[in-house]
């Protein structure tokens, strides 16, 4: 019986192992990339060999195409031999094949020859003869191999690739389909995490606090909001790349577009550069200090993504700071100074929310039977009590700051009925207490901002707070 030959990247796995290797080296030892440059200059095969040796890939961290594995299992059940033949380095191919445990032979690039396209086709013809094998692949580079195979098996092909192969091969099988343009657009929107843009509404805090939401000031705040949102999305894309293995081990994050393999990893650098470039262009029409705030925010988020998110306490300090810096960015965009009251309130409230994020993760980790350190974080299960007290004390301190602000004499110049603002204190107490209790029970979305936007009770308390402010103002 004729053997079944499978490609690796984009076929057996839903990703590109070379890109994954490069991302891991970049995340864990960026300077090591300098040592890989000679290999890149010599040849692509040499680069693959250098990457594979610099950071041996963990096959358990990859996302596999179950439909392709089912095809291989069916072939084995029929008594056919199954081979893995790939342009990935031999070391990578061997590790993946050992993890899957289905292959009768494995062939990959050897550091000198890149086993791809015509080279792969020639190798298979030498081994099995023209028309002596079935081949499953996914890319334009597989066309020479399909022309030599008895049956061309196309994995998630685009309509254009399917038409070109259909004109060249008589026996075709299709396994899955490529995403439509609308589906890809939806996946990109998810990768940008546009729902997280709600955090950037904090840029309007100085404008609203000063009762200056009109004309040019409001336009500047809107431009600042857009610039920060685009910049934040570029950071989310970078964070997804750096954190791929941890996301894939996570109960919900494994469904993210890049972690799941739904989006090609090669799209990520284009998105990152485009978003960041657009953010800088918008920032250039605002006061110069806003661009400095944007640069500072980006530097802080990079330090968080690459280092601090794995350091206990430092991570929540930085998360709280990233919330607070948005308030200062709104001030820089509109030239409205930040009130000391707003600064104090922001620091305590955002520190509470940052700790709640870790509290939720650690609670779910412990209840799922996890022991030791939370993967990708600096916390262990025994830190739960400390995190609870940190979140509680900081959250209630923000309520105290609000009470002191309401009692301050200077607010009489901003509000006609300042006594109405006292309603904000019980509203805050209610919301913060509920957030803390739900987080402790493991019933809250791990991102408290996303939770607040989707939770009916949170929306009701938000409306009540707005009503109190309106009554106090007019």
Secondary structure, 3 states (H helix, E strand, C coil): CCEEEECCECCCECCCHHHHHHHHHHHHCCCHHHHHHHHHHHCHHHHHHHHHHHCCCCHHHCCECHHHHHHHHHHHHCCCCEEEEEEEEHHHHHHHHHHHCCCCEEEEECCCCCCCCHHHHHHHHHHHCCCCEEEEECCHHHHHHHHHCCEEEEECCCHHHHHHHHHHCCCEEEECCCCCHHHHHHHHHHHHCHHHHHHHHHHHHHHHHCCCCCHHHHHHHHHHHHHHHHHHHHHHHHHHHHCHHHHHCCCCHHHCHHHHCCCCCHHHHHHHHHHHHHHHHHHCCCCHHHHHHHHHHHHHHHHHHHCHHHCCCHHHHHHHHHHHHHHHHHHHHHCCCCCHHHHHHHHHHHHHHHHHHHHHHHHHHHHCCCCCECCCCCCEHHHHHHHHHHHHHHHHHHHHHHHHHHHCHHHHHCCCCHHHHHHHHHHHHHHHHHHHHHHHHCCCCCCHHHHHHHCHHHHHHHHHHHHHHHHHHC
